[in-house]
């Protein structure tokens, strides 16, 4: 598939970005580049990205940042990640690329794994994994924090629809599949992700929000109005409190 371009939209992510970039550096895969699409962060996000050898481009909300990153990318395969994931498996890149080739996918995602040992976190992420597996060939879904896409597929569908306010990730993979670009859920590895959204908004609030969003997708299509009051980023006070609360859990990703 050629070079892998890792594209990370970010806004004030100094608390998480270093962990992700360190885990990327540990990958047993050499043919990649990392692009951080920075949405005018007021912290050290851009400085950290450059210090780790990333290219930094202007960003915006996630769909905008991903599209700008893709325009700057040199690779034949894109991987869209969010700053709060960590690649614990040092062969994540190589396993995923090999499975995409073997199964002839043009667009793909992975099952998710919460960076938490709490039963409620593992329950909700397990429900999500089951749902995207069941819907894989009916109505594709993919979390925006882990989407692989061949360059030609991304360009053919016009990238992420920046008019979509929420669930732009699901809209992206659904359009790709509809236009004939094979999509699938990879089984080779899970993508570890922060549970900060659950901690900020509450588990049942987040669950209800996405159930309602799913009903909207099923009955009315893409969400192009701010019905669910989506906001990009997290307040710094919240991030500092979360950093202290989850330090022991996230530390596992540093290799102890």
ABEGO torsion letter per residue (X at the ends): XEBBBBBBBBBGAAAAAAAAAAAAAABBBABBBBBBBBBGBABAAAAAAAAAGBBBBBBEBAAAAAAAAAAABABABBBBBBAABBBABAAAAAAAAAAAAAAGBABBBBBBBBBBABAAAAAAAAAAAAAAAAAAAABBBBBAABBBBBAAAAAAAGEBBAABABGAAAAAAAAAAAAGBBBBBBAABBBBBBAAAAAAAEAAAAAAAAAAAAAAAAAAEBBABBAAGBBBEBBAAAAAAAAAAAAAAAAAAAGX
